C-alpha cells in the first residue's frame, strides 16, 4: 500500500502489528503526519488503515542485527531522515534502545537507551527497582539452576503461583503462553518440565495475587524530566487468557494511588516518553502491587485518547519541539473492547460457568472505543473479519 508521501512534515516509522500498532497509527495519522508501517506480516490489518502512508515488509525482529541494517537502508531509500521510530512491541523496544546511537544518525528515537529500558524488559530488574523505591511487588523467586527446579520445597513458595518469563515476549515466543498457573508443587514441577528448554535463569515463579481481572489497573503517562506531563489510569474488565492475559475489555477510571507509585518508578528510571505500568490490588492488604512495565504504547492506548489523553500526539509534538501542556484530567467510564477476542473469550467463560450471560451483556453498556472497528477508518475491521479464521489459527 503506497499513498502520497508528505516529506515536508517529519513522519513516523511504526514497528509492530495489529491492535498494538493501529491505535498509534490512527493517533498520528489524525495529525496529518505520514505513517510508515514496518512488520514481517502480509496479513496485517494495520496496513489497511487509511492513515498508513506506506507499508514496508520488514525482516523478522528476531534477527536483531539484520533488522537494524534494514532500518538504515530504508531510511536513505525512502527519505526518512528525522522521522520518529515508534515501537509497538517489546522486541522493537529492545532493538531501538540497544542501537539508539547508531539509529539516531538517521532517525529520531524517543525510546530511551538500554540502561533505562532494561528495567522494564527484565522483570528481575523491575522488581529490584520497585523494592528499592518503596513500591510493593508480589513475592517472586527465580530458580538459577536445574537443581533448584528439582528441589522446589527449598524455594519457600506459597501456592497458587504464576510461572512467567524474565522477558515476557521472549517467554511467550518460546512457550506460546504469557504465563502458567500452578496450585501445588506437583503442578509446578510438571510445568517446569514442560518448559525445560528454557534456561532456569529466564524463569520467574511469582505468587498469584488474589482477585480477578478487574483488580488489575494501569497507570499510563507521558513522562519527562522526572514528572508526568500527561496522566491516565484505567482497569481491565476482561482479558485473554483469563488470569494472565491481555485486555479484551477495559475502562477508564481514576486511580490516584497508582499515579504516585508509577511516578516513583519512572523517576527512578530517569524515563522519558510514553509508558504503561500495570498493578494489581491485593485484597489481603489493600496494596497495589507492581506487575509489569511497558516502555512503549500499550494495547488499549486508543482508550486514553478517547478519554481525552492523546499520549502519542504528546510524544510526537514534544520530539518536534512543541512542549506539551500538563494534562491530568480525563473522562472516566469509557470502555475499550476488542470485539472478536472478547466475544470468544467471554463465550468460553460462560460455558465454564465463570461468567453469566447477564453480566456479560451488562458489561458492554456505556460509551465505547473499539480496538479495530472505526466509522472513520473502516477497512481494518473489514479485513480483520475476512481473515478471522487465519488469525484464530495463528494465535
N, C-alpha and C positions, 0 to 999 in steps of 0.2 A: 504494500500500500504506500503510495507516494503522493503527497499533496503539495501544494505550493509552499515553498520554503521561504521563511522570513529571516533574512540574515541581519536585519537592522536591529533586532531585539535579541539579546542573548537567550537561547533556549535552554531546555534541559535534556539530558540523556538519561532516560529512566531504565534501570536494570531490574527486571522482575517480570512477574506473570500474574494473571487472573486478578482476583479482588484486591490483593495487596497493592498492585500497581494501578488499577483502574481508578481508585479514589484520588491518587496523586495526579494522574493524567487529567482527570476532569477538573481538579482544582487549578492546576497550572494552565490548562487549555482555556479556561474561562477568563484568564488574564490576557488572552490573545498572544500567548507565548508559545513558540514552536516546541513540540514534544517529540523526541526521537525515542522509540521503544526498542530495547535490546533484550532478546531472550532466545533460547535454543529450541523453542516450540513453534511449529507452524500453526497448530490449532490453539492459539492464544486469543481469548475473547477480547483482550485489551486492544489488540492491533486493529480491531474493527471499530473502535471508538472514533467519533468524528474529531476528537481532539488530538489524535495521533497524526503528526505531520509525516512521519516516515517510520516504517518498521524495518529493522535490520536484523537478519538472522545471525545470531552470535554463537560462538562455541560454548560448550558447557562450562559452567563456573567451577566444575571440579578440577579442571586443568588451569590452575591459577596463573601460571606464567604465560600460557597461551592467551588467556583472556586479557591480561594486561597489554600484551603485544597487539592484540586485536583492537583494544581501545585506542592505542596510539596511532594505529594505521587508519582507522575510520575518522579520527579527528582531522587529519590532513585531507583525506579523501572527500569528506562531506563538509569541510569548512566549519568545524565545531569548536574553534578557538573560543575560550572563555564561556563555553556552555557549562551549566551545572551538572555534575554527575550525582544522580539521586538513586540510592539503593532501596530496593523493596523487599530484600530478604537478608538473612544473616551472612550467607556466603558472600554476597556482594559487599556488605559492610566490612567483612574481614579483608577482602581484596583491596578495597579502596583505602582502608586505614593503613594497611601494611605497605601500600605503594603510593601513598599520598604525595610525597615529594616528586616522584617521577611523573605521576599523572598531572600534577599542577603545572608542568611545563606547557600543557595544552588546555587543561580544563580548570574550572573552579570546583574544588572538592570540599563541600561542607562537612563531610564526615570527619570527625576528629582522628588524630593519629592513633596507632595501635596501643600505645602506652595508656591511652584513655579508654578506648572501646573494649580492650581486653577485660575490663571489669564488668562489662555487660555480657560478653560472649562466653566467658569462662565462669561457670556458676560457682566454682570453688572460690574464685577471687571476689565474686559478687557477695558471697556470704561473709568473707573476711572483711570486706569494705563496710558492709552493713553493720556487722557486730562492732567494729571499731568506731562507728559513728552513732551508736545507740539506737539502731533500727532493728526491731525484732525480726528473727528468721526462724523457720521451722528447724527442729533438731535434725541434723544431717550428718551422715558419715560416708566415707569413701573407701572402699576396700583397695588397698595398694598392692595386693598380691593374691595369687591363687590360693595360698594357704589360708588367708583371711576369709576368702569366699567359702572355703570348706569348713571353717570354724566360726559360723556366724554368731553363735552364742556369745563370743568374745566382744562383739561389736556393741553390746548393750542397747539393742534396738527394741522399741515398743511398737507393736503392730496395731493397726494396719500401716503399711508403708508404700511409698512410691519408689520404683526403680526408674531413674531417668539419666540422661546424659549430662556430662560436664558442659558439653556444647550441644544445645538442643537440636539444631538442624542436622548436624552430623550423626547424632544418635538416631534420629528419625530415618535418615537415609540408609543406615545400616540395619535397622530393625523393622521399619515400617510402622512404628508406633512412637508417639510422643513420650509415653511412659507406660509402665506396667504396675498393676496393683498386686500386693501380696498381703494376705491376712494372717499368715503364720510363717514360721521358719521353713516348714516343708514347701510351701508355695514359693517362698523367696529362693530357696535352693533350686527349685525347678526353673524359675525364671532366669537365674544366673547361668544355669546350664544351657538354657535355650540361647542365650546371648553370649556364650563363651568365646565367640570370635572377636569380641570387643575387649580391649585391654581393661583390666580392673581399674586402673587409674582414670579411665574415661567415664566411670560409672558413679552415680550418687545414689545413696539409699536414704530416703527422707521420710520423716513421719508424715502421715496423712492428717492434715488439719480437719477436724470435724466440720460438718456443714456442707451444703450443696453448692451448685454453681453460682447461685445468687448471693453467695458470700464472697465472691471474687470481684475485686474493684480495681480500676485502673486510674493512675494519675498520669496525665499526658500534658506535655508542655513544650513551649519554645523557650529554651534556656540560654542565657547569655550573661557573661561577666558575673557569675555567681548568683544569679537570681532568675526567676521565671518571669518572662515578659508576657507570655500567654499561658493561661491555666485552664484545664478542663478535666473533669472527672466523670466516670461512668461505671456501670457494673454489668456483668454478664447475667443473662437470664437463662440461656441455654447454650450448650456447646457440643461439639462433636470431635472425638467421642466424649461421652459424659464422664466427668470426673477429672479429666486431664487434657482436654482438647482445646480447639479454637472456637471462638464465639460464633454462634449461628443467630442468636437473638440477644440484643444488648440495649441499654437505656442510658441516657444522660442523667446524671444525678450528682448533686453537690455533696462532696465528702471531704470536709476541711482537714480531717485528721491525716489523710494520706498525702495531702499537699505538703504539709510540714515534713513528713517522713521522706517523701520523694525528693523534696528540695535539698534535704540534708545529703542524700546520696549523690545527686548531680553536682552539688557544690564541692563535695569531697573529691569527685572525679575530675573537677575542672571541666565539666562537659559544656559543649556548645551544640545547639541545634534542636531538632525535634526528637522526642523520645516518648516511650510508654513504659511505665513501671507498674507491675501487677502485684497486688497484695491480696491476701485472704484473711478475713476476720475470723479469729479463733474464738469460738463460743465458750471455751473453757476459762479464758482470762480476759476476753473482750479486746485483745490487742490485734492490730493489723500487722500481719507478718509478710515480709517481702518474699515473692515467689520468683520473679524474673525481671530483667531489664531488656527492653528492645531499643537499641541505639539507632532508631530509624522510625519512619512512619509505621503504622500497625494496620491490622486487618480492617478495623472499623473506623479509620481516620475520617471517612466521609460523614460520620455521625457528628464528630466535633464541628466540622464545617457547617453542617445543617443546623447545629445548635448555636452558631454564631462565632465559632473559633476556627478560623482557617489557618492552621499551622503551616501548611505547605506554602501558602502565599506569604506568610510572615518570613519564612526561611528564604524564599526567592527574593523578596524585596530587600531583606537585610543583606544578603550576599551581593546585591547590586546597589548598595549604598543608600537605601531608603530605610531609615531607622523605624522599626515597627513601634506602634503605641502599646503601652502596657494594657493588657486586656485580661480581666479576671472574672468577668460575669458571662454567663451563657444560659440558654434556655434549657430547663430541666424537662424530664419525662418525654423526650422524643426517643423513639425506638429505631433500631437498625436491625434489618433482617436479611439474611442470605437465604432466599426463598427455597430453592431446591434442597439445599443441605439441611435447613431447619425442618422442612416438611418430612424428609426422610428420617432424620434423627428422632423427631417427635413421634412419628408413626411407630418406630421400633420401641420407644419408651412407653407408648400407650399399650402396645402388645405385651410388654413385660409387666404392666401394672404399675409402673413408676410415675405415670403422668395420666391424669384424667382428660377425657375429651373436652370437658367443660373448662378446665384450667388452661388447656392448650388454646382453645378459641378465645378465651378472655385475655390471654397474654398478647394476642395480636391487636387488641384495641388501642386506639390513640394515634397520635401523629407518628409517621414512619418515614425513615430514609432507607431505601433499598440498596443492597450491596451492588447489584448489577442493573436491575430494572431502572430505566430513566426515560421519561417522556422526551426530555431534551436530547438524549443520546441513546436511541432505542436499539441500535444494531447489536451491541454486545449481548444483550439479553436474548435477542432472537437467535444469535449464533450459539449461545450457551444452551438454549432449548434444543437446537438441532443436533448438537454434539453431546447432549447429556449422556447417552449410553457410553460413549467413549470416555467421558470424564469419570463416570462411575467405575469403569473397568480399570482405570489407571490411577485410582486413588485408594 
